[in-house]
Amino acid sequence: AADSTYVERCVLSARRRGAWQGAIVVLTDAPKERYEGFFDENVFIVHPKEEHFLPVGYFDYGEMNYKRFKTYIIDYVKAVPELDKVE
């Protein structure tokens, strides 16, 4: 994600074409500076913990690393206090 524009395109598509005005959480490894001033106040940039990038014996890290973050999404969302008001 750090080297592509998929995130920007996805968020802008949800806002413009999908008319979604609610909260959007972006889980990314890109530096914070990349998205500063690009999105509105309802887009929250969350960075995974470093230890969650480390391989686990039973987990095929090379092909399915994104599925691993689904396990931690509740913890990541709890780390953003602004999301407490989101239903």
DSSP file (Angstrom, degrees, kcal/mol; ACC not computed):
  #  RESIDUE AA STRUCTURE BP1 BP2  ACC     N-H-->O    O-->H-N    N-H-->O    O-->H-N    TCO  KAPPA ALPHA  PHI   PSI    X-CA   Y-CA   Z-CA
    1    1 A A    >         0   0    0      0, 0.0     3,-1.0     0, 0.0     6,-0.2   0.000 360.0 360.0 360.0 -28.0    0.0    0.0    0.0
    2    2 A A  T 3   +     0   0    0      1,-0.2    26,-0.0     3,-0.1     0, 0.0   0.775 360.0  36.5 -64.8 -25.1    2.9    2.3    0.7
    3    3 A D  T 3  S+     0   0    0     27,-0.0    -1,-0.2     2,-0.0     2,-0.2   0.339 109.0  69.8-110.7   6.5    3.8    2.5   -3.0
    4    4 A S    <   -     0   0    0     -3,-1.0     4,-0.2     1,-0.0     3,-0.1  -0.662  68.8-134.6-119.1 175.0    0.4    2.5   -4.7
    5    5 A T  S  > S+     0   0    0     -2,-0.2     4,-2.4     1,-0.1     5,-0.2   0.184  73.5 108.3-111.5  15.0   -2.6    4.7   -5.1
    6    6 A Y  H  > S+     0   0    0      1,-0.2     4,-2.6     2,-0.2     5,-0.2   0.881  77.1  52.7 -59.8 -39.6   -5.2    2.1   -4.4
    7    7 A V  H  > S+     0   0    0     -6,-0.2     4,-2.6     2,-0.2     5,-0.3   0.953 110.8  45.6 -63.2 -49.8   -6.1    3.5   -1.0
    8    8 A E  H  > S+     0   0    0      1,-0.2     4,-2.5     2,-0.2     5,-0.2   0.920 114.9  48.1 -59.7 -44.5   -6.7    7.0   -2.3
    9    9 A R  H  X S+     0   0    0     -4,-2.4     4,-2.1     1,-0.2    -1,-0.2   0.894 111.8  49.4 -64.6 -40.5   -8.7    5.7   -5.2
   10   10 A C  H  X S+     0   0    0     -4,-2.6     4,-2.3    -5,-0.2    -2,-0.2   0.932 113.7  44.8 -65.1 -47.1  -10.8    3.5   -3.0
   11   11 A V  H  X S+     0   0    0     -4,-2.6     4,-2.2     1,-0.2    -2,-0.2   0.928 114.6  48.2 -65.3 -45.0  -11.6    6.2   -0.4
   12   12 A L  H  X S+     0   0    0     -4,-2.5     4,-3.0    -5,-0.3     5,-0.4   0.877 111.0  51.7 -64.1 -36.3  -12.4    8.8   -3.1
   13   13 A S  H  X>S+     0   0    0     -4,-2.1     5,-2.2    -5,-0.2     4,-1.1   0.911 109.2  49.7 -65.5 -42.3  -14.6    6.3   -4.9
   14   14 A A  H  <5S+     0   0    0     -4,-2.3     6,-2.9     3,-0.2    -2,-0.2   0.892 116.9  42.6 -62.8 -38.7  -16.6    5.6   -1.7
   15   15 A R  H  <5S+     0   0    0     -4,-2.2    -2,-0.2     4,-0.2     4,-0.2   0.938 127.0  27.0 -73.1 -48.3  -17.0    9.3   -1.1
   16   16 A R  H  <5S+     0   0    0     -4,-3.0    -3,-0.2    -5,-0.2    -2,-0.1   0.966 133.0  26.1 -84.7 -57.0  -17.9   10.4   -4.6
   17   17 A R  T  <5S+     0   0    0     -4,-1.1    -3,-0.2    -5,-0.4    -4,-0.1   0.868 130.8  39.0 -79.2 -37.1  -19.5    7.5   -6.4
   18   18 A G  S   <S-     0   0    0     -5,-2.2    -1,-0.2    -6,-0.2    -3,-0.2   0.585  94.8-139.3 -89.4 -10.5  -20.8    5.7   -3.4
   19   19 A A        +     0   0    0     -6,-0.3     2,-0.6     1,-0.2    -4,-0.2   0.785  42.4 161.6  56.4  30.4  -21.9    8.9   -1.6
   20   20 A W        +     0   0    0     -6,-2.9    -1,-0.2    -7,-0.1    -2,-0.1  -0.732  15.4 170.1 -83.7 120.1  -20.6    7.4    1.7
   21   21 A Q        +     0   0    0     -2,-0.6    -1,-0.1    -3,-0.1     3,-0.1   0.388  46.0  98.5-109.1   0.0  -20.1   10.2    4.2
   22   22 A G  S    S-     0   0    0      1,-0.2     2,-0.1    64,-0.0    20,-0.1   0.034  85.9 -57.3 -76.9-170.4  -19.5    8.0    7.3
   23   23 A A        -     0   0    0     20,-0.1     2,-0.4    60,-0.1    20,-0.2  -0.408  45.6-166.7 -72.8 143.7  -16.3    6.9    8.9
   24   24 A I  E     -a   43   0A   0     18,-2.5    20,-3.0    -2,-0.1     2,-0.5  -1.000   6.3-155.2-129.9 129.4  -13.6    5.1    6.9
   25   25 A V  E     -a   44   0A   0     -2,-0.4     2,-0.6    18,-0.2    20,-0.2  -0.924   5.2-161.5-107.2 125.2  -10.7    3.4    8.6
   26   26 A V  E     -a   45   0A   0     18,-3.1    20,-3.2    -2,-0.5     2,-0.7  -0.931   1.2-162.5-108.1 116.0   -7.5    2.9    6.5
   27   27 A L  E     +a   46   0A   0     -2,-0.6     2,-0.3    18,-0.2    20,-0.2  -0.881  32.4 152.9 -97.1 112.5   -5.2    0.2    7.9
   28   28 A T        -     0   0    0     18,-2.3    -2,-0.0    -2,-0.7     0, 0.0  -0.941  54.4-145.0-144.2 158.4   -1.8    0.9    6.2
   29   29 A D        +     0   0    0     -2,-0.3     3,-0.1    18,-0.1    18,-0.1   0.355  68.8 114.5-100.4   2.0    1.9    0.6    6.5
   30   30 A A  S    S-     0   0    0      1,-0.1    -2,-0.1     2,-0.1     5,-0.1  -0.375  79.5 -92.8 -70.7 151.2    2.5    3.9    4.7
   31   31 A P    >   -     0   0    0      0, 0.0     3,-1.5     0, 0.0     4,-0.5  -0.306  32.8-116.8 -62.8 149.9    4.0    6.8    6.6
   32   32 A K  G >> S+     0   0    0      1,-0.3     3,-1.1     2,-0.2     4,-0.6   0.850 111.5  64.4 -55.3 -37.8    1.6    9.2    8.2
   33   33 A E  G >4 S+     0   0    0      1,-0.3     3,-0.6     2,-0.2    -1,-0.3   0.770  86.7  73.0 -60.1 -26.4    2.8   12.1    6.1
   34   34 A R  G <4 S+     0   0    0     -3,-1.5    -1,-0.3     1,-0.2    -2,-0.2   0.870 107.8  29.7 -58.5 -38.7    1.5   10.3    3.0
   35   35 A Y  G X> S+     0   0    0     -3,-1.1     3,-2.0    -4,-0.5     4,-0.9   0.408  84.2 130.7-105.3   1.1   -2.2   11.0    3.7
   36   36 A E  T << S-     0   0    0     -4,-0.6    -3,-0.0    -3,-0.6    -4,-0.0  -0.366  86.9  -1.4 -60.5 125.3   -1.9   14.3    5.7
   37   37 A G  T 34 S+     0   0    0      2,-0.2    -1,-0.3    -2,-0.1    -2,-0.1   0.441 111.0  96.7  77.0  -0.7   -4.4   16.8    4.3
   38   38 A F  T <4 S+     0   0    0     -3,-2.0     2,-0.2     2,-0.1    -2,-0.2   0.861  80.1  42.9 -88.3 -38.5   -5.6   14.4    1.6
   39   39 A F  S  < S-     0   0    0     -4,-0.9    -2,-0.2     1,-0.1     2,-0.0  -0.588  85.9-104.7-106.1 166.8   -8.7   13.0    3.3
   40   40 A D    >   -     0   0    0     -2,-0.2     3,-1.5     1,-0.1    -1,-0.1  -0.183  45.4 -88.9 -80.8-178.9  -11.5   14.5    5.3
   41   41 A E  T 3  S+     0   0    0      1,-0.3    -1,-0.1     3,-0.0   -18,-0.0   0.578 121.4  64.7 -71.7  -9.1  -11.9   14.3    9.1
   42   42 A N  T 3  S+     0   0    0    -20,-0.1   -18,-2.5   -19,-0.1     2,-0.6   0.257  83.0  87.6 -97.1  11.8  -14.0   11.1    8.8
   43   43 A V  E <   -a   24   0A   0     -3,-1.5     2,-0.5   -20,-0.2   -18,-0.2  -0.959  63.7-163.2-110.7 120.9  -11.0    9.1    7.4
   44   44 A F  E     -a   25   0A   0    -20,-3.0   -18,-3.1    -2,-0.6     2,-0.6  -0.909   7.6-150.0-111.0 123.6   -8.9    7.6   10.1
   45   45 A I  E     -a   26   0A   0     -2,-0.5     2,-0.4   -20,-0.2   -18,-0.2  -0.820  18.7-176.6 -94.3 122.2   -5.4    6.3    9.3
   46   46 A V  E     -a   27   0A   0    -20,-3.2   -18,-2.3    -2,-0.6    31,-0.1  -0.969  13.3-150.3-123.5 134.5   -4.3    3.4   11.5
   47   47 A H        -     0   0    0     -2,-0.4   -18,-0.1   -20,-0.2     3,-0.1  -0.893  20.6-122.2-105.9 130.4   -0.9    1.7   11.5
   48   48 A P        -     0   0    0      0, 0.0     2,-0.2     0, 0.0     5,-0.0  -0.244  35.4 -97.3 -63.2 156.2   -0.5   -1.9   12.4
   49   49 A K    >   -     0   0    0      1,-0.1     3,-1.3     2,-0.0     4,-0.3  -0.494  29.3-121.4 -72.7 146.1    1.8   -2.9   15.3
   50   50 A E  G >  S+     0   0    0      1,-0.3     3,-1.9     2,-0.2     4,-0.4   0.875 110.3  59.3 -57.2 -40.2    5.2   -4.0   14.2
   51   51 A E  G >  S+     0   0    0      1,-0.3     3,-0.7     2,-0.2    -1,-0.3   0.728  94.5  65.4 -66.0 -19.1    4.9   -7.4   15.9
   52   52 A H  G <  S+     0   0    0     -3,-1.3    -1,-0.3     1,-0.2    -2,-0.2   0.592  94.5  59.7 -79.0  -8.8    1.8   -8.1   13.7
   53   53 A F  G <  S+     0   0    0     -3,-1.9    -1,-0.2    -4,-0.3    -2,-0.2   0.633  83.6 101.7 -86.4 -16.2    4.1   -8.1   10.6
   54   54 A L  S <  S-     0   0    0     -3,-0.7     2,-0.0    -4,-0.4    -3,-0.0  -0.428  80.9-107.0 -72.6 142.0    6.2  -10.9   12.0
   55   55 A P        -     0   0    0      0, 0.0     2,-0.4     0, 0.0    -1,-0.1  -0.321  26.4-150.4 -68.4 150.4    5.6  -14.4   10.6
   56   56 A V    >   -     0   0    0      3,-0.3     3,-1.8     1,-0.1     5,-0.2  -0.936  24.0-116.6-118.9 144.1    3.8  -17.1   12.6
   57   57 A G  T 3  S+     0   0    0     -2,-0.4    -1,-0.1     1,-0.3     0, 0.0   0.825 112.4  39.7 -51.0 -42.8    4.5  -20.8   12.1
   58   58 A Y  T 3  S+     0   0    0      2,-0.1     2,-0.5    -3,-0.0    -1,-0.3   0.439 102.4  86.8 -88.5   0.5    1.1  -21.8   11.0
   59   59 A F  S <  S-     0   0    0     -3,-1.8     2,-1.5     6,-0.0    -3,-0.3  -0.879  72.8-137.8-111.6 128.1    0.5  -18.7    8.9
   60   60 A D    >>  -     0   0    0     -2,-0.5     4,-1.9     1,-0.2     3,-0.7  -0.651  26.5-177.6 -81.5  89.3    1.5  -18.3    5.2
   61   61 A Y  H 3>  +     0   0    0     -2,-1.5     4,-0.7     1,-0.2    -1,-0.2   0.820  69.9  62.1 -62.2 -35.5    2.8  -14.8    5.6
   62   62 A G  H 34 S+     0   0    0      1,-0.2    -1,-0.2     2,-0.1    -2,-0.1   0.841 117.6  21.6 -63.4 -36.6    3.8  -14.4    1.9
   63   63 A E  H <4 S+     0   0    0     -3,-0.7    -1,-0.2     1,-0.1    -2,-0.2   0.711 130.2  33.5-107.3 -24.3    0.3  -14.8    0.5
   64   64 A M  H >X  +     0   0    0     -4,-1.9     4,-0.8     1,-0.1     3,-0.8  -0.013  66.5 126.0-128.6  32.3   -2.2  -14.0    3.2
   65   65 A N  H >X S+     0   0    0     -4,-0.7     4,-0.8     1,-0.2     3,-0.5   0.819  72.3  61.7 -63.7 -29.5   -0.8  -11.4    5.4
   66   66 A Y  H >> S+     0   0    0      1,-0.2     4,-0.6     2,-0.2     3,-0.6   0.847  97.6  58.1 -65.0 -32.6   -3.8   -9.1    5.0
   67   67 A K  H X> S+     0   0    0     -3,-0.8     3,-0.7     1,-0.2     4,-0.6   0.808  96.7  63.5 -66.8 -27.7   -6.1  -11.7    6.6
   68   68 A R  H XX S+     0   0    0     -4,-0.8     3,-1.0    -3,-0.5     4,-0.5   0.859  95.9  57.4 -64.9 -34.3   -4.0  -11.7    9.7
   69   69 A F  H XX S+     0   0    0     -4,-0.8     4,-0.6    -3,-0.6     3,-0.6   0.724  91.1  70.8 -72.3 -20.2   -4.9   -8.1   10.3
   70   70 A K  H X< S+     0   0    0     -3,-0.7     3,-0.6    -4,-0.6     4,-0.3   0.835  93.1  59.0 -61.6 -30.5   -8.6   -9.0   10.4
   71   71 A T  H << S+     0   0    0     -3,-1.0    -1,-0.2    -4,-0.6     3,-0.2   0.828 112.6  37.5 -65.2 -32.2   -7.8  -10.7   13.7
   72   72 A Y  H <X S+     0   0    0     -3,-0.6     4,-2.2    -4,-0.5     3,-0.4   0.387  82.9 104.7-102.2   2.1   -6.6   -7.4   15.2
   73   73 A I  H <X S+     0   0    0     -4,-0.6     4,-2.6    -3,-0.6     5,-0.2   0.850  79.2  53.8 -59.7 -37.3   -9.0   -4.9   13.7
   74   74 A I  H  > S+     0   0    0     -4,-0.3     4,-2.2    -3,-0.2    -1,-0.3   0.914 109.8  48.7 -63.0 -41.5  -11.0   -4.4   16.9
   75   75 A D  H  > S+     0   0    0     -3,-0.4     4,-0.9     2,-0.2    -2,-0.2   0.901 112.1  49.1 -63.4 -40.4   -7.8   -3.6   18.8
   76   76 A Y  H >< S+     0   0    0     -4,-2.2     3,-0.6     1,-0.2     4,-0.3   0.909 111.0  49.0 -66.0 -42.0   -6.8   -1.1   16.1
   77   77 A V  H >< S+     0   0    0     -4,-2.6     3,-1.6     1,-0.2     6,-0.3   0.886 106.4  56.5 -66.4 -38.3  -10.2    0.6   16.1
   78   78 A K  H 3< S+     0   0    0     -4,-2.2    -1,-0.2     1,-0.3    -2,-0.2   0.751  97.4  65.1 -63.5 -22.7  -10.1    0.9   19.9
   79   79 A A  T << S+     0   0    0     -4,-0.9    -1,-0.3    -3,-0.6    -2,-0.2   0.577  90.3  71.1 -77.2  -9.2   -6.8    2.7   19.5
   80   80 A V    X   -     0   0    0     -3,-1.6     3,-1.9    -4,-0.3     4,-0.2  -0.877  66.1-167.8-110.4  98.9   -8.6    5.6   17.7
   81   81 A P  G >  S+     0   0    0      0, 0.0     3,-1.8     0, 0.0     4,-0.3   0.790  82.1  67.9 -59.0 -29.8  -10.7    7.5   20.3
   82   82 A E  G >  S+     0   0    0      1,-0.3     3,-0.8     2,-0.2     4,-0.1   0.739  90.2  64.9 -63.0 -21.6  -12.6    9.4   17.6
   83   83 A L  G X  S+     0   0    0     -3,-1.9     3,-1.3    -6,-0.3    -1,-0.3   0.565  77.1  85.1 -80.0  -7.1  -14.2    6.1   16.5
   84   84 A D  G <  S+     0   0    0     -3,-1.8    -1,-0.2     1,-0.3    -2,-0.2   0.820  89.1  51.9 -61.7 -29.7  -16.1    5.7   19.8
   85   85 A K  G <  S+     0   0    0     -3,-0.8     2,-0.3    -4,-0.3    -1,-0.3   0.555  89.2  99.7 -83.8  -8.0  -18.9    8.0   18.5
   86   86 A V    <         0   0    0     -3,-1.3    -3,-0.0     1,-0.1   -64,-0.0  -0.631 360.0 360.0 -83.8 134.5  -19.3    5.9   15.3
   87   87 A E              0   0    0     -2,-0.3    -1,-0.1     0, 0.0    -3,-0.0   0.446 360.0 360.0 -89.0 360.0  -22.1    3.4   15.2
